[in-house]
Amino acid sequence: MNTLKILSLVFVSVLALASCSKDDTAPVITITSPTEGAVLLKGSTYPVIGTVTDDEELAEIEAGGVKITTFDSKTKHVIANINLPIPATAASGSASFTVNATDKEGNKSTKVVTFTVQ
């Protein structure tokens, strides 16, 4: 009987420790358009396409000033319907687009895509 109580106590302790593990992994951001190093033409608009995934649960994505808080699933979201306009009056040269993602534990990640305006 004492052995059963000890085994039960050990089992409950292991379960408690397992459920207390902290998520310390930031979301993963992948941008497929525009691509790193692309040449974007003045006066054109380009789609921003990519995915954000998290091992536990997403909380917020910010892409080019657009905040996203409703996702395809709790751990993945496809970035679509966001456009990157390059004004005809934009300065030529290097520019960038930033995507930030935060998960429910507060882990943050940032992806910067650098491109050339021509």
C-alpha positions as CSV (number, residue, x, y, z in Angstrom):
1,M,0.0,0.0,0.0
2,N,2.8,2.4,0.9
3,T,4.5,1.6,-2.4
4,L,1.3,2.5,-4.3
5,K,1.1,5.9,-2.5
6,I,4.7,6.6,-3.2
7,L,4.3,5.8,-6.9
8,S,1.2,7.9,-7.1
9,L,3.0,10.8,-5.5
10,V,5.9,10.5,-7.9
11,F,3.6,10.3,-10.9
12,V,1.6,13.4,-9.8
13,S,4.9,15.3,-9.2
14,V,6.2,14.4,-12.7
15,L,2.9,15.6,-14.3
16,A,3.1,18.8,-12.3
17,L,6.6,19.5,-13.5
18,A,5.8,18.7,-17.1
19,S,2.8,21.1,-17.1
20,C,4.9,23.9,-15.7
21,S,7.4,24.0,-18.5
22,K,7.7,27.5,-19.9
23,D,7.5,28.3,-23.6
24,D,10.7,30.3,-24.5
25,T,10.6,29.8,-28.2
26,A,9.8,32.8,-30.4
27,P,7.6,32.5,-33.4
28,V,9.2,31.7,-36.8
29,I,8.6,34.3,-39.6
30,T,9.1,33.3,-43.2
31,I,8.6,35.9,-46.0
32,T,8.5,34.7,-49.6
33,S,7.5,38.0,-51.3
34,P,9.1,40.4,-51.6
35,T,12.3,38.4,-51.5
36,E,15.5,39.6,-49.8
37,G,17.5,41.7,-52.3
38,A,14.6,42.1,-54.8
39,V,14.5,45.2,-57.0
40,L,11.1,46.9,-56.6
41,L,10.0,49.5,-59.1
42,K,8.7,52.9,-58.2
43,G,4.9,53.4,-58.8
44,S,4.2,49.7,-58.3
45,T,2.5,47.7,-55.5
46,Y,3.8,44.3,-54.3
47,P,2.1,41.6,-52.3
48,V,3.6,40.6,-49.0
49,I,3.4,36.9,-48.7
50,G,4.7,34.6,-45.9
51,T,3.9,32.5,-42.9
52,V,4.3,32.8,-39.1
53,T,4.3,29.7,-36.9
54,D,4.7,29.1,-33.2
55,D,5.2,26.0,-31.2
56,E,2.5,26.9,-28.7
57,E,0.1,29.8,-29.6
58,L,0.4,33.1,-31.6
59,A,-0.8,36.4,-30.0
60,E,-0.1,39.1,-32.5
61,I,1.5,39.7,-35.9
62,E,2.4,43.2,-37.2
63,A,3.3,43.5,-40.9
64,G,3.9,46.8,-42.4
65,G,1.7,48.6,-39.9
66,V,-1.1,46.1,-40.1
67,K,-1.9,44.3,-36.8
68,I,-3.2,40.7,-37.1
69,T,-4.8,39.0,-34.1
70,T,-7.0,36.5,-35.8
71,F,-5.1,33.5,-37.2
72,D,-5.6,30.5,-39.5
73,S,-4.9,28.3,-36.4
74,K,-3.6,29.0,-33.0
75,T,0.0,28.1,-34.1
76,K,0.1,29.2,-37.8
77,H,-0.9,32.1,-39.9
78,V,-0.4,32.8,-43.7
79,I,0.3,36.4,-44.4
80,A,-1.7,37.5,-47.4
81,N,-3.8,40.5,-48.5
82,I,-1.1,42.9,-47.4
83,N,0.4,45.1,-50.1
84,L,3.6,47.0,-50.2
85,P,3.2,50.2,-52.3
86,I,6.3,51.8,-53.7
87,P,5.3,55.4,-54.4
88,A,6.4,57.0,-57.7
89,T,8.2,59.6,-55.6
90,A,10.1,57.1,-53.4
91,A,13.8,57.6,-53.1
92,S,15.9,55.2,-55.1
93,G,18.1,52.8,-53.1
94,S,17.9,50.4,-50.2
95,A,14.6,50.0,-48.3
96,S,13.1,47.4,-46.0
97,F,9.8,45.9,-44.8
98,T,9.4,44.5,-41.3
99,V,7.2,41.8,-39.8
100,N,7.0,41.3,-36.0
101,A,5.4,38.4,-34.3
102,T,4.6,37.7,-30.6
103,D,3.3,34.5,-29.0
104,K,1.1,34.1,-25.9
105,E,4.1,33.8,-23.6
106,G,5.5,37.2,-24.9
107,N,8.3,35.7,-27.0
108,K,9.0,38.1,-29.9
109,S,10.6,37.7,-33.3
110,T,11.3,40.1,-36.2
111,K,12.0,39.5,-39.8
112,V,13.4,42.4,-42.0
113,V,13.3,42.0,-45.7
114,T,15.7,44.5,-47.5
115,F,15.1,45.4,-51.1
116,T,16.2,48.0,-53.6
117,V,13.8,50.7,-55.0
118,Q,14.5,51.6,-58.6
